[in-house]
Amino acid sequence: MMKNILKKFEKTIVFLLKMSLYICIFVSFFLMMGITNRQLLRLSRTAGVTMVTFIVLGLVMIAAYGGYDIGKRKSKPIISSLSLATVITDIVTYIQLSIMNTNIATGLEFRFENISILILVIIIQVLIIIGFAYGGNAVFFTINDPESCCIITSSKESFVEIAHAVGAFKKQYCINMIVDYRSVKLKDCILACDTVFIYNVPIRERTEIAEFCYRNMRHIYFNPEISDIAEISSKHVILDDISLINAPVKEMSFEQKTFKRVMDIVFSMSALIITSPIFVFCMISIKLGDGGKVIFKQQRATKDGKIFYVYKFRTMKENIENYSATEEDDRITKVGKTLRKYRLDELPQFFNILKGDMSLVGPRPEMLENIYMYTKEFPEFAYRLRVKAGLTGYAQIAGKYNTSPKYKLILDLLYIENYSLVKDLKLILQTLIVLFKPDSTAGFSDNKQKEYKKYEEIFDKCWID
């Protein structure tokens, strides 16, 4: 009874939790910083400008990294994204406040006392975020039971893939049925569940299943195929009284190309200056490690198939066969493992960006052998060469190291078809989160093999054909 009452006010409860969190973050910053900056605690120009800066920048950072979306994401991703957004907001606001407090006599000052308080503010805010993330998800999942799910697929291999992904969200979804899309019991299985996952089903049959789910008000998830990309990025238009879906050819305008190039130059030059101490440290570490070459270069393809040499810090032993690395690859040096873990081996590619071979954001430049291999299997792989290769991209941020070439291709095409300068800026900011994702550089481990084995056993017991 109580759960039903709470469910009616679910959106209100979530809204109140969200507002409470944001207010706590806001108040903690201004109360603590007000200890040494009294003007923040009274009506003043400094307080007004600082509050506007904090609020506007905070909203921008939340839009880039993700907000307090309890029930949709796990607690740890919420904590990492909100903490990163808050830290950036705090630091930039603190710098703005320091500039406003500057005078001719003392000049710009970053006093130890103020920096100590800023660090304390950040610690308090992160603790607040942790409490609200775990507490908010606890409240949400007390109100909401996991959705009863039916997985419709074509084979054991396909089921294991999607079940592994769905199984990572046990509080959101409960897999109750596994059914072959050709089964005569298909419609009965759909009606017995709240949510339907359609995975690796031929497009014609997938459309029929989706229409049945829509008629019967069932939530639908399905994996997009290459042919779906144009539709995903399309828009609805009406000609006379005829409804049409418009999917125009997407190309960057002259203004977009110009701004993107200017942004590439400014960001890469700034990054090279800021990271110059890290460059020196990496070069010395590699040289001390085995005395070999510091820079590794390899032919890659960029826009329109142009071949160029990509630069990286060398992470593998010299004079060995070159192919894509795997987890625990014995060709990787000890120094190389650390460089790869924190993506430091990619830093020399800022020179590629300055030269114009690459952009900050775009599909990652693949080895030529991989391009030939992937294009044979997926001819659409060549579409990635419509734009410059990038240092970071949608596939690197949303995907993992062991994401299949097909789904990396889909993510790259989604980026190309939905390109905007705002999206580029958002992806640049989101690249920082990749450093906190342990699975972003992980290969196929023994733990995953055990988990896949578990789902194979479930499939054998529950498969409805």
Helices and strands as residue ranges (DSSP letters): H 2-8, H 10-33, G 38-41, H 45-65, H 75-100, H 112-143, E 147-153, H 156-167, E 173-180, H 186-191, E 195-198, H 203-215, E 219-222, G 226-228, H 229-232, E 235-239, E 242-246, H 254-274, H 276-290, E 295-301, G 303-305, E 307-313, H 334-341, G 344-346, H 349-355, E 358-361, H 368-377, G 379-386, E 389-392, H 394-398, H 405-417, H 421-434, H 446-462, E 463-464
